[in-house]
Amino acid sequence: MIDVVLDTNVLAAALLQPDGSNRRALRTVIARSDAFKICFSSQMFAEYRDVLSRPFITARGLADEAEALLNLIREVGEEIVPKPVYAVVYPDRTDRPFLEAAVYVDGALITNNVKDFPFKGVIVLGPEDFLDWCAQSELL
């Protein structure tokens, strides 16, 4: 089983673009619970809740869908308590919980901002790359 850490931007884009690669990647992770497990920390989930309740989501009438997504992640995912990763300079401090989670579970981080995670030893994939990898691995 591959542990997967989802960046908040993937969830937001999945809500905003129902036919986009973010939604397809999210659906793949959820549908293939035999192959993937969503992992999140309390800090990550707090960011999910904060971002998905902002006007760019709610003003589009997506509040109920955002809440359903949060409930689904909590239901099918696993809350973890990652250890801090020291001696790392973060391009964006808000990325720290996501990197720490990916390092802790030794899994894959799916994000639309791959360049924000230039760290050796961490698998960071954009949604399209994740879907390509799944297709090559016959996981789709």
Salt bridges, closest charged atoms under 4 A:
ASP3 OD1 - LYS37 NZ 3.45
ASP34 OD2 - ARG32 NH2 2.84
ASP50 OD2 - ARG54 NH2 2.57
GLU65 OE2 - ARG23 NH2 2.88
GLU67 OE1 - ARG49 NH1 3.11
GLU78 OE1 - LYS37 NZ 2.83
GLU79 OE1 - ARG74 NH1 3.27
GLU100 OE2 - ARG96 NE 2.62
ASP116 OD1 - LYS115 NZ 3.59
GLU128 OE2 - ARG24 NH2 3.18
